[in-house]
């Protein structure tokens, strides 16, 4: 081989190496659960957690007196502050409050009412698009293992717009 052909071959091999390395890095990130989703799921599925849910933060209409309602309101605000500190930076403005009041505390409240322990065993990606991902979370309630599919949608800045379990009962 001539020196010119050797240089050309080396250049082509180097170019292919760089191209393939760049593609494989992108594939790895496309197959990974986003750090935002992972943080939210760990918060949702780790109980008991008095910082993120407390029986004292909820009231039943018509069953509590004014003092109980005021205490529940104060406790509820403190819990929302704790959620905000933990995962608030990942949410679009105003969406954290909606998430916490709908699905965010579902498993935490169930654990508190039933005096059970919930732990995350595994978090894996089910599917991903440019503005959403569906994640499978394997968790244990006491010793029983369960799997839940959770959907995340993101805005153009990568902030969470919505989070909800698929086939929520």
C-alpha positions in Angstrom: 0.0 0.0 0.0 1.2 3.5 -0.7 1.5 6.1 2.0 -1.4 8.0 0.5 -3.7 4.9 0.5 -2.7 4.1 4.1 -3.5 7.6 5.3 -6.8 7.5 3.5 -7.7 4.1 5.1 -6.7 5.3 8.6 -8.8 8.5 8.1 -11.8 6.4 7.0 -11.4 4.0 9.9 -11.1 6.9 12.4 -14.2 8.5 10.9 -16.2 5.3 11.2 -15.0 4.8 14.8 -16.1 8.3 15.8 -19.4 7.9 14.0 -20.2 4.5 15.6 -19.1 5.6 19.0 -21.4 8.7 18.8 -24.3 6.5 17.7 -23.8 3.9 20.4 -23.7 6.6 23.1 -27.0 8.0 21.8 -28.6 4.5 21.9 -27.5 4.0 25.5 -29.2 7.3 26.6 -32.3 6.4 24.6 -32.7 3.1 26.5 -32.2 4.6 30.0 -34.9 6.0 32.3 -34.5 9.7 32.7 -33.1 10.9 36.0 -36.2 13.0 36.5 -38.5 10.0 36.2 -36.3 7.9 38.4 -36.4 10.5 41.2 -40.2 10.9 41.0 -40.7 7.1 41.1 -38.4 6.6 44.0 -40.4 9.2 45.9 -43.7 7.7 44.9 -42.8 4.1 45.8 -40.8 4.4 49.0 -42.9 4.3 52.1 -43.5 5.0 54.9 -42.2 8.5 54.2 -43.6 11.1 56.7 -41.9 13.9 54.7 -44.0 13.2 51.6 -47.2 11.9 53.2 -48.8 12.1 56.6 -52.2 11.0 57.8 -52.3 14.3 59.6 -52.3 16.2 56.3 -55.7 14.9 55.2 -59.2 15.5 56.4 -62.5 14.0 55.7 -65.2 16.6 55.0 -67.7 16.7 57.8 -65.7 14.6 60.3 -63.1 17.0 61.6 -63.4 20.2 63.6 -61.8 23.5 62.6 -58.6 22.9 64.5 -58.1 19.5 62.8 -58.7 21.2 59.4 -56.2 23.9 60.1 -53.6 21.4 61.3 -54.2 19.3 58.2 -53.7 22.4 56.0 -50.4 23.3 57.6 -49.2 19.7 57.4 -50.3 19.5 53.8 -48.4 22.7 52.9 -45.2 21.3 54.6 -45.5 18.1 52.7 -45.9 20.0 49.4 -42.7 22.0 50.3 -40.9 18.6 50.9 -42.0 17.3 47.5 -40.9 20.6 45.9 -37.4 20.3 47.5 -37.1 16.7 46.4 -38.5 16.7 42.8 -39.9 20.2 42.2 -37.1 21.2 39.8 -38.2 18.5 37.4 -41.8 19.8 37.0 -43.3 22.5 34.8 -44.7 25.4 36.8 -47.9 24.4 38.7 -47.7 20.7 37.6 -46.1 19.4 40.9 -49.1 20.4 42.9 -51.4 18.7 40.5 -49.3 15.5 40.6 -49.1 15.4 44.4 -52.8 15.9 44.8 -53.7 13.2 42.3 -51.3 10.2 41.8 -48.1 11.3 43.7 -49.3 10.2 47.1 -51.4 7.2 46.1 -49.0 4.5 47.3 -47.7 6.5 50.2 -51.2 7.0 51.6 -52.0 3.3 51.0 -48.9 2.4 53.0 -49.8 4.8 55.8 -53.4 3.6 56.1 -52.4 -0.1 56.0 -49.2 0.3 58.0 -47.2 -1.4 55.2 -43.7 -0.9 53.8 -43.1 -0.1 50.1 -39.7 -0.4 48.5 -38.5 0.1 44.9 -36.8 -3.0 43.5 -36.2 -2.0 39.8 -37.0 0.9 37.4 -36.8 0.2 33.7 -37.7 1.8 30.5 -40.7 0.5 28.6 -40.8 3.0 25.7 -39.5 6.5 25.0 -40.3 9.3 22.5 -38.9 12.9 22.2 -41.5 14.2 24.7 -42.6 11.2 26.8 -41.5 7.9 28.4 -43.3 5.0 29.9 -41.5 3.4 32.7 -42.0 0.1 34.5 -41.4 0.2 38.3 -41.1 -3.0 40.2 -41.8 -2.6 43.9 -42.6 -4.6 47.0 -45.5 -4.0 49.3 -44.2 -5.8 52.4 -43.0 -9.0 50.6 -45.4 -9.0 47.7 -43.7 -7.9 44.4 -45.8 -5.8 42.0 -45.2 -3.9 38.7 -46.7 -0.6 37.7 -46.4 1.2 34.3 -46.0 4.9 34.7 -46.3 7.5 31.9 -44.3 10.7 31.9 -44.8 13.6 29.4 -42.4 16.5 29.0 -42.5 20.0 27.7 -40.1 21.5 25.2 -37.6 22.3 28.0 -37.6 18.7 29.3 -39.7 19.5 32.4 -42.4 17.1 33.5 -45.9 18.1 32.4 -47.8 15.0 33.5 -47.2 11.7 35.4 -49.8 9.0 35.8 -50.1 5.3 36.1 -51.3 3.5 33.0 -54.4 1.5 33.7 -54.8 3.2 37.1 -57.5 1.6 39.2 
